[in-house]
Amino acid sequence: MDASTHEAMAMWAANAITSFSIYLTFTFAYLTAAYLAGTKLTVYQVFVVSTLYTAGALISLASVISNLELYTVLLNQDEVLLSSITFSGEFWIYSITPLFMVGIGVSLSFMWYIRHPKTE
């Protein structure tokens, strides 16, 4: 495998990490907005914010998956490199989707619980 292929692999891996970081940024911004202003928002505002958050998170997921798939294609071309990596790109492709979905679900339910507190 030549140097340009290794550079491409590093680029795809870095792009996947960047996309995951963007997802984390979206998530913490949404959770902060829910905590600080969730009870003051109208139903329409909650719908818009939740839709934008969900769309942004799913776009980040699609970006992570596409970058990891490209990384995996290049990784599978080099047997020595492939045998030296414990968790290959395929592992991350299959494990990242549930992580994103659980994060989205928990965030949306957090907004729900902030807006509908239990009264005892």
Secondary structure, 3 states (H helix, E strand, C coil): CCHHHHHHHHHHHHHHHHHHHHHHHHHHHHHHHHHHHHHHCCHHHHHHHHHHHHHHHHHHHHHHHHHHHHHHHHHCCCHHHHHHCCCCHHHHHHHHHHHHHHHHHHHHHHHHHHHCCCCC
